[in-house]
C-alpha cells in the first residue's frame, strides 16, 4: 500500500468514526434538521483542511448514523428526529398504540442499515452510466439548474407558491451578492449557504423575540411520554438486521432502495412517502403492514440521501439534486477549498479528487462504521438514550452551539458583513419555509440559479 493511499485510508477511518459517533448522538435530539446540522459540520471539516477521503467518509458515516438514531425519538416519543422522519410518524404512532414501539424502532433502523449497503454500489453504478454525458450536462448546467429548481419547487409541499417564491428569493441573493461585491471587491458563498441551511432556526429565534410570536412558542406544561423498556429480541451478541426483518420486509426494503437510488432528482421526503405507500398497499395484515412500512420508509431515507449525493457528485460534480443542494452542498461548493465556477460550470471538488472506486470503497466504509456504532447502540439502549436526552439535554444549548459555529464561520469568510448576509438570507428563507413550505432544498437551488444562471441571462440580454 502506497503512503498516500495509507494516509487517505487513515483519514477516512478516523473521520468516519468521528462522523458516526457525532451524528449518532445528534440524531437522538428531536427536531435536529439534517441541513442545519450535517451541512455546517461538514463545511467545518472541509475548511479545516481534512483530505477528500476523510471529508467524504465523515459525511457518509454521519448521514447514515443520524438516520439510524433519528428513529429513536420518532418511534418511542412521537417526535420526528428530523425532516426525513416525519413520514414515519403516523405508522409509529399506530404501533405505539399497539404497545410495540420498540418493534417499530427495530424494524425501521434495520431497514435503514440494509438499504444503505444496497444504495452505495447502485448509486455508483448509476453515476457511471451517467458519466459519459457529463460534459454536455456541464455546458447546459445554468439552464438545467433553472429546470431542476422549478421541478423541485413544484414537487415540494409549497407547489406553485414555492415556484413563484423562487423569483424574489433569487433576486434577493443577486442583490446581496452585488452589494457585497461592490462594497468589498469580493464575493460570499459560505454565508449564503449557512443562512439558507439554518433559515428555520433563525426564523424561530426572531419569532421568540417578538411578543406576539412568543405566545405561539409558549407551552403550558411539560410533555409526558411512555417508553417501552430495552428488551432483547435477538440472539447472539450483535443484532443482525437480516434476522430482525422477515423475508418479505427485506425484499420490499431492498426494492425500495433500488428504485430510490435511481430517482436522484426527486424530493427525498416525497420518495419516502411514496415507497412506503407502494409497499403498504401490497400487504393485507395490519400489523405486518405497519412494521414493513416502517422498514421501507426508513430505508428510503438512507437510500435517497446516499444516491442524491453520490450520483451528482461522481457523474457531474454539480449539485443537481435536492440533497446535493442541501445537506451535501459542502461536498460540491465550499470556497476556497471546493468550488463550482459560476461562469464555466467547471468544478474543483470531490468529483475531481476521488475516483469512482474510491467513492465506492469509502462510501461502504462510512456505512459500515455507522452500522457498527449506531445500529447496536439503537437496538440495545434506545430507551435509556431517549430518556436521557429528554430529561438532561437542553435543546437551547444545542441551538446555541450551532448558532456559535455559524457565527464563527461567517466571521471567517467576511466579517460582520457576512454575518448580516447570513441573518438576512436565513430570516427570509426561514419565513418562506414556515409560511409557504419553500424548503431548504428549493432555496439552495435558487442560490445556484442566482450565481450560475442569472449571469448567463444578463449576458444574453446585454
C-alpha positions as CSV (number, residue, x, y, z in Angstrom):
1,X,0.0,0.0,0.0
2,X,1.4,3.4,-1.0
3,X,2.0,6.1,1.6
4,X,-0.6,8.3,0.1
5,X,-3.2,5.6,0.0
6,X,-2.4,4.6,3.6
7,X,-2.8,8.3,4.7
8,X,-6.1,8.6,2.9
9,X,-7.4,5.3,4.4
10,X,-6.3,6.5,7.9
11,X,-8.1,9.8,7.5
12,X,-11.2,8.0,6.1
13,X,-11.3,5.6,9.1
14,X,-10.7,8.3,11.7
15,X,-13.1,10.8,10.3
16,X,-15.7,8.1,9.6
17,X,-15.6,7.1,13.2
18,X,-16.0,10.7,14.3
19,X,-18.9,11.3,12.0
20,X,-20.7,8.1,13.1
21,X,-20.3,9.0,16.8
22,X,-21.2,12.7,16.5
23,X,-24.3,12.2,14.3
24,X,-25.5,9.1,16.2
25,X,-25.7,11.4,19.2
26,X,-27.2,14.3,17.3
27,X,-29.9,12.0,15.8
28,X,-31.2,11.4,19.3
29,X,-32.2,15.0,19.7
30,X,-35.6,15.6,18.1
31,X,-36.0,18.3,15.5
32,X,-32.3,18.5,14.5
33,X,-32.8,19.1,10.8
34,X,-30.3,17.5,8.6
35,X,-29.4,20.6,6.6
36,X,-28.9,22.7,9.8
37,X,-26.6,20.0,11.4
38,X,-24.9,17.9,8.8
39,X,-24.1,20.8,6.4
40,X,-22.4,23.2,8.9
41,X,-20.3,20.4,10.5
42,X,-19.3,19.0,7.1
43,X,-18.4,22.5,6.0
44,X,-16.2,23.0,9.1
45,X,-14.4,19.7,8.3
46,X,-13.7,20.9,4.7
47,X,-12.5,24.3,5.9
48,X,-10.2,22.7,8.5
49,X,-8.3,21.1,5.6
50,X,-9.3,17.4,6.0
51,X,-8.3,15.4,2.9
52,X,-11.1,14.5,0.5
53,X,-11.3,10.8,1.6
54,X,-11.8,11.9,5.2
55,X,-14.4,14.5,4.3
56,X,-16.4,12.1,2.3
57,X,-16.3,9.2,4.8
58,X,-17.2,11.7,7.6
59,X,-20.3,12.8,5.6
60,X,-21.4,9.3,4.7
61,X,-21.0,7.9,8.2
62,X,-22.8,10.9,9.6
63,X,-25.9,10.8,7.4
64,X,-26.3,7.0,7.9
65,X,-25.8,7.2,11.7
66,X,-28.2,10.1,12.0
67,X,-30.9,8.2,10.1
68,X,-30.4,5.3,12.3
69,X,-30.8,7.1,15.6
70,X,-33.4,9.6,14.4
71,X,-35.8,6.7,14.5
72,X,-35.5,6.6,18.4
73,X,-37.4,9.9,19.2
74,X,-39.7,9.2,16.2
75,X,-40.7,5.7,17.2
76,X,-40.5,6.0,21.0
77,X,-41.6,9.6,21.7
78,X,-43.7,10.5,18.7
79,X,-41.5,13.5,17.9
80,X,-39.8,13.5,14.5
81,X,-36.0,13.1,14.8
82,X,-35.6,15.3,11.7
83,X,-37.3,16.2,8.5
84,X,-36.9,12.8,6.9
85,X,-38.5,11.1,10.0
86,X,-41.8,12.9,9.6
87,X,-43.3,10.4,7.1
88,X,-42.9,7.7,9.7
89,X,-44.8,9.4,12.5
90,X,-48.3,8.0,11.6
91,X,-47.2,4.4,11.4
92,X,-45.0,4.8,14.5
93,X,-48.0,6.2,16.5
94,X,-50.2,3.2,15.5
95,X,-47.5,0.8,16.6
96,X,-47.2,2.7,19.9
97,X,-51.0,2.4,20.4
98,X,-50.5,-1.4,19.9
99,X,-47.9,-1.3,22.7
100,X,-44.9,-2.2,20.5
101,X,-42.9,1.0,19.9
102,X,-39.6,-1.0,20.3
103,X,-40.6,-3.2,17.4
104,X,-41.3,-0.2,15.3
105,X,-37.9,1.2,16.1
106,X,-36.1,-2.0,15.4
107,X,-37.8,-2.6,12.1
108,X,-37.1,1.0,11.0
109,X,-33.4,1.0,11.8
110,X,-32.8,-2.5,10.4
111,X,-34.4,-1.4,7.1
112,X,-32.1,1.7,7.1
113,X,-28.9,-0.4,7.5
114,X,-29.9,-2.8,4.7
115,X,-30.9,0.0,2.3
116,X,-27.7,1.9,3.0
117,X,-25.5,-1.0,2.0
118,X,-27.6,-1.6,-1.2
119,X,-27.7,2.1,-2.2
120,X,-23.9,2.8,-2.3
121,X,-23.0,0.3,-5.1
122,X,-26.2,1.1,-7.0
123,X,-25.6,4.8,-6.8
124,X,-22.0,4.4,-8.1
125,X,-23.3,2.2,-10.9
126,X,-26.0,4.8,-11.9
127,X,-23.4,7.6,-11.7
128,X,-21.1,5.6,-14.0
129,X,-23.9,5.2,-16.6
130,X,-24.5,9.0,-16.5
131,X,-20.8,10.0,-16.6
132,X,-20.4,9.9,-20.5
133,X,-22.9,12.8,-20.7
134,X,-21.1,14.9,-18.1
135,X,-19.6,17.4,-20.5
136,X,-22.9,18.1,-22.2
137,X,-24.6,18.4,-18.9
138,X,-21.9,20.8,-17.6
139,X,-22.3,23.1,-20.6
140,X,-26.1,23.2,-20.1
141,X,-25.8,23.5,-16.3
142,X,-27.0,27.1,-15.9
143,X,-30.3,26.1,-17.7
144,X,-30.5,22.7,-16.0
145,X,-30.4,24.5,-12.7
146,X,-33.5,26.5,-13.6
147,X,-35.4,23.4,-14.7
148,X,-34.3,21.5,-11.6
149,X,-35.2,24.4,-9.3
150,X,-38.7,24.6,-10.8
151,X,-39.2,20.8,-10.6
152,X,-38.0,20.5,-7.0
153,X,-40.1,23.5,-6.0
154,X,-43.3,22.2,-7.7
155,X,-42.9,18.7,-6.1
156,X,-42.5,20.2,-2.7
157,X,-45.4,21.0,-0.3
158,X,-45.4,24.6,-1.5
159,X,-46.2,23.6,-5.1
160,X,-46.9,26.8,-7.2
161,X,-46.2,29.1,-4.2
162,X,-42.7,27.6,-4.0
163,X,-42.1,28.1,-7.7
164,X,-43.2,31.7,-7.7
165,X,-41.3,32.4,-4.4
166,X,-38.1,31.5,-6.3
167,X,-38.2,34.8,-8.2
168,X,-37.9,37.2,-5.2
169,X,-35.6,34.8,-3.4
170,X,-33.2,34.7,-6.4
171,X,-33.3,38.5,-6.8
172,X,-32.5,38.8,-3.1
173,X,-29.4,36.7,-3.4
174,X,-28.3,38.5,-6.6
175,X,-28.8,41.9,-4.9
176,X,-26.9,41.0,-1.8
177,X,-24.1,39.4,-3.8
178,X,-23.9,42.6,-5.9
179,X,-23.8,44.8,-2.8
180,X,-21.1,42.6,-1.2
181,X,-19.0,42.7,-4.5
182,X,-19.3,46.5,-4.8
183,X,-18.5,47.0,-1.1
184,X,-15.6,44.6,-0.6
185,X,-14.4,43.8,-4.1
186,X,-15.0,40.1,-3.4
187,X,-17.9,37.7,-3.0
188,X,-19.5,35.5,-0.4
189,X,-20.7,31.9,-0.7
190,X,-20.4,30.2,2.6
191,X,-22.5,32.8,4.4
192,X,-25.4,32.4,1.9
193,X,-25.2,28.7,2.3
194,X,-25.3,28.9,6.1
195,X,-28.2,31.4,6.0
196,X,-30.3,29.0,3.9
197,X,-29.3,25.9,5.9
198,X,-30.3,27.5,9.3
199,X,-33.2,29.6,8.0
200,X,-35.9,27.8,10.1
201,X,-33.7,28.2,13.2
202,X,-33.1,31.9,12.5
203,X,-36.8,32.5,11.9
204,X,-37.7,30.8,15.2
205,X,-35.2,32.9,17.1
206,X,-36.7,36.1,15.6
207,X,-40.2,34.8,16.4
208,X,-39.1,34.3,20.1
209,X,-38.0,37.9,20.2
210,X,-41.5,39.1,19.2
211,X,-44.1,39.4,21.9
212,X,-46.8,38.1,19.6
213,X,-44.6,35.4,18.2
214,X,-43.5,34.3,21.6
215,X,-47.0,33.3,22.5
216,X,-47.1,30.7,19.7
217,X,-44.0,29.1,21.1
218,X,-45.0,29.0,24.8
219,X,-46.0,25.7,26.4
220,X,-48.3,25.5,29.5
221,X,-46.9,22.2,30.7
222,X,-44.2,19.6,30.1
223,X,-44.9,16.8,27.7
224,X,-45.1,13.3,29.1
225,X,-44.0,10.1,27.4
226,X,-44.4,6.3,28.0
227,X,-41.2,4.5,27.0
228,X,-41.0,0.7,26.4
229,X,-38.1,-0.9,28.3
230,X,-35.0,-2.0,26.5
231,X,-35.5,-5.7,25.7
232,X,-33.5,-8.1,23.6
233,X,-35.5,-9.7,20.7
234,X,-32.5,-11.3,19.0
235,X,-29.9,-14.0,19.7
236,X,-26.2,-13.6,19.8
237,X,-24.0,-10.7,20.9
238,X,-24.6,-8.4,17.9
239,X,-28.1,-7.8,16.3
240,X,-28.3,-8.8,12.7
241,X,-30.7,-6.7,10.6
242,X,-31.3,-9.6,8.2
243,X,-32.8,-11.5,11.1
244,X,-34.8,-8.6,12.6
245,X,-36.7,-8.3,9.3
246,X,-38.6,-11.2,7.7
247,X,-38.1,-12.2,4.1
248,X,-40.9,-10.0,2.7
249,X,-39.7,-7.0,4.6
250,X,-36.2,-7.5,3.3
251,X,-37.5,-7.8,-0.2
252,X,-39.7,-4.7,0.0
253,X,-36.9,-2.6,1.6
254,X,-34.3,-3.8,-1.0
255,X,-36.7,-3.0,-3.9
256,X,-37.4,0.5,-2.5
257,X,-33.7,1.1,-2.0
258,X,-33.1,0.2,-5.6
259,X,-35.8,2.4,-7.1
260,X,-35.0,5.4,-4.9
261,X,-31.3,5.1,-5.7
262,X,-32.1,5.8,-9.3
263,X,-34.5,8.6,-8.9
264,X,-32.0,11.1,-7.6
265,X,-33.7,14.3,-8.8
266,X,-36.9,14.0,-6.6
267,X,-37.6,15.1,-3.1
268,X,-36.3,12.6,-0.5
269,X,-39.4,13.2,1.6
270,X,-41.7,12.6,-1.3
271,X,-39.8,9.3,-2.2
272,X,-40.0,8.2,1.4
273,X,-43.8,8.7,1.4
274,X,-44.2,7.1,-2.0
275,X,-42.2,4.0,-1.3
276,X,-44.0,3.4,2.0
277,X,-47.4,3.7,0.3
278,X,-46.4,1.3,-2.5
279,X,-45.1,-1.3,-0.1
280,X,-48.1,-0.9,2.3
281,X,-50.6,-1.3,-0.4
282,X,-49.4,-4.9,-1.1
283,X,-49.7,-6.1,2.5
284,X,-53.1,-7.1,3.9
285,X,-52.2,-7.9,7.5
286,X,-52.4,-4.7,9.5
287,X,-49.5,-5.4,11.9
288,X,-47.2,-6.7,9.2
289,X,-48.1,-3.7,7.0
290,X,-47.2,-1.2,9.7
291,X,-43.9,-2.8,10.6
292,X,-43.0,-3.3,6.9
293,X,-43.8,0.4,6.1
294,X,-41.5,1.5,9.0
295,X,-38.7,-0.6,7.5
296,X,-39.3,0.6,3.9
297,X,-39.6,4.3,4.8
298,X,-36.5,4.5,7.0
299,X,-34.6,2.5,4.4
300,X,-35.7,5.1,1.8
301,X,-34.4,7.9,3.9
302,X,-31.0,6.3,3.7
303,X,-31.0,5.3,0.0
304,X,-32.3,8.7,-1.2
305,X,-29.7,10.6,0.8
306,X,-26.9,8.4,-0.4
307,X,-28.0,8.3,-4.1
308,X,-28.8,12.0,-4.3
309,X,-25.3,12.7,-3.0
310,X,-23.3,10.2,-5.0
311,X,-24.8,10.4,-8.4
312,X,-24.4,14.1,-9.0
313,X,-21.0,14.1,-7.2
314,X,-19.5,11.3,-9.2
315,X,-21.0,11.9,-12.6
316,X,-21.2,15.7,-12.7
317,X,-19.6,17.5,-9.8
318,X,-22.7,19.8,-9.8
319,X,-25.3,19.8,-7.1
320,X,-28.2,18.8,-9.2
321,X,-30.5,17.2,-6.6
322,X,-32.3,18.4,-3.5
323,X,-29.8,16.5,-1.3
324,X,-26.8,17.8,-3.2
325,X,-28.1,21.3,-3.0
326,X,-28.9,20.9,0.8
327,X,-27.1,18.9,3.4
328,X,-24.4,17.7,0.9
329,X,-23.7,21.1,-0.5
330,X,-20.2,21.5,1.2
331,X,-19.0,18.5,-0.8
332,X,-19.6,20.5,-4.0
333,X,-19.0,24.1,-3.1
334,X,-17.1,25.2,0.0
335,X,-14.8,28.1,-1.2
336,X,-11.9,28.4,-1.2
337,X,-11.4,24.6,-0.8
338,X,-14.1,23.2,-3.1
339,X,-15.6,25.4,-5.9
340,X,-18.1,25.4,-8.7
341,X,-17.2,28.1,-11.2
342,X,-20.2,30.4,-11.8
343,X,-19.3,31.2,-15.4
344,X,-17.9,28.0,-16.9
345,X,-19.5,25.4,-14.7
346,X,-16.0,23.9,-14.0
347,X,-15.6,22.1,-10.7
348,X,-12.9,21.6,-8.2
349,X,-14.4,19.4,-5.5
350,X,-14.7,15.7,-4.5
351,X,-15.8,15.0,-8.1
352,X,-12.2,15.8,-9.2
353,X,-10.4,14.5,-6.1
354,X,-11.8,11.0,-5.8
355,X,-12.2,8.2,-8.3
356,X,-15.3,6.1,-8.7
357,X,-13.6,3.2,-6.9
358,X,-12.7,5.4,-4.0
359,X,-16.3,6.7,-3.8
360,X,-17.4,3.1,-3.6
361,X,-14.9,1.9,-1.0
362,X,-15.1,5.0,1.3
363,X,-18.8,5.1,0.9
364,X,-19.1,1.5,2.1
365,X,-16.6,2.2,4.8
366,X,-18.8,5.1,6.1
367,X,-21.9,2.9,6.0
368,X,-20.1,0.1,7.8
369,X,-18.8,2.4,10.5
370,X,-22.2,3.9,11.1
371,X,-23.8,0.5,11.2
372,X,-21.2,-0.9,13.7
373,X,-21.6,2.1,16.0
374,X,-25.1,3.4,15.7
375,X,-27.1,0.2,15.0
376,X,-26.2,-1.9,18.1
377,X,-26.5,1.3,20.2
378,X,-30.0,2.0,19.0
379,X,-31.1,-1.6,19.2
380,X,-29.8,-2.0,22.8
381,X,-30.0,1.4,24.5
382,X,-32.9,3.2,22.8
383,X,-35.0,3.6,26.0
384,X,-32.1,4.9,28.1
385,X,-30.9,7.2,25.4
386,X,-34.3,8.7,24.7
387,X,-35.0,9.1,28.4
388,X,-31.6,10.8,29.0
389,X,-32.0,13.2,26.1
390,X,-35.5,14.3,27.1
391,X,-34.6,14.8,30.8
392,X,-31.0,16.0,30.6
393,X,-30.2,17.5,27.2
394,X,-31.0,21.2,26.7
395,X,-32.3,21.9,23.2
396,X,-31.5,25.6,23.8
397,X,-27.9,24.6,24.4
398,X,-27.7,22.7,21.1
399,X,-29.2,25.6,19.2
400,X,-26.7,28.0,20.9
401,X,-23.8,25.8,19.9
402,X,-24.8,25.7,16.3
403,X,-25.5,29.5,16.3
404,X,-22.0,30.0,17.6
405,X,-20.5,27.7,15.0
406,X,-22.3,29.6,12.2
407,X,-21.1,33.0,13.6
408,X,-17.5,31.8,13.7
409,X,-17.6,30.5,10.1
410,X,-19.3,33.7,8.8
411,X,-16.8,35.9,10.6
412,X,-14.0,33.8,9.0
413,X,-15.4,34.4,5.5
414,X,-16.4,38.0,5.5
415,X,-16.6,39.6,9.0
416,X,-19.7,41.3,10.2
417,X,-21.0,41.8,6.7
418,X,-21.1,38.1,6.2
419,X,-23.0,37.6,9.4
420,X,-25.5,40.2,8.2
421,X,-25.9,38.4,4.9
422,X,-26.5,35.0,6.7
423,X,-29.1,36.6,9.0
424,X,-30.9,38.3,6.1
425,X,-31.0,35.2,3.9
426,X,-31.8,33.0,6.9
427,X,-34.7,35.1,8.1
428,X,-36.3,35.4,4.6
429,X,-35.6,31.8,3.8
430,X,-36.9,30.6,7.2
431,X,-40.2,32.5,6.8
432,X,-40.6,31.2,3.2
433,X,-40.1,27.7,4.7
434,X,-42.5,28.0,7.5
435,X,-45.2,30.1,5.8
436,X,-45.1,28.8,2.2
437,X,-43.4,25.4,2.6
438,X,-40.4,26.5,0.4
439,X,-38.0,24.0,2.0
440,X,-34.2,24.5,2.1
441,X,-33.6,22.3,-1.0
442,X,-35.7,24.7,-3.1
443,X,-33.8,27.6,-1.7
444,X,-30.4,26.1,-2.4
445,X,-31.4,25.5,-6.0
446,X,-32.4,29.2,-6.0
447,X,-29.0,30.1,-4.8
448,X,-27.4,28.2,-7.7
449,X,-29.8,29.8,-10.2
450,X,-28.6,33.2,-8.8
451,X,-24.9,32.5,-9.2
452,X,-24.9,30.3,-12.3
453,X,-28.0,31.2,-14.4
454,X,-28.6,34.9,-13.8
455,X,-25.2,35.9,-15.1
456,X,-25.8,33.9,-18.3
457,X,-29.2,35.5,-18.8
458,X,-27.7,39.0,-18.3
459,X,-25.0,38.2,-20.8
460,X,-27.6,37.2,-23.4
461,X,-29.6,40.3,-22.8
462,X,-26.6,42.5,-22.9
